Amino acid sequence: MNEKNIMNGENGWMTKEEFEAELMYRAALSPAKAMMKKGLLSQEEYTQIDNTLLDQFHPPLGLLLAGKKQPF
C-alpha cells in the first residue's frame, strides 16, 4: 500500500489528504451536533456551522452526504 493513500486511492478509495479532511470535518462538527441534541443550537444554526465546515475542510463523504459537488 502506498503511504500517500489510505486505501489504494487510484482505485476509488480515499487518499491520505481526503481522509484527513474527512476526519477534521467530523471532529469539528461533533461538538455542534452534541449541542443541537441538547437544544443549545437550533437546526438552522447547526446547518450554518455544517456548511461553514464543509467549505473549510472539503470532506469527500461530508460533501457527498450533503448533496454538494466536490470542487474537482
Secondary structure, DSSP 8 states (H G I E B T S, - for coil): --TTBSS-GGGTS-BHHHHHHHHHHHHHHHHHHHHHHTTSS-HHHHHHHHHHHHHHH--HHHHHHHT-----
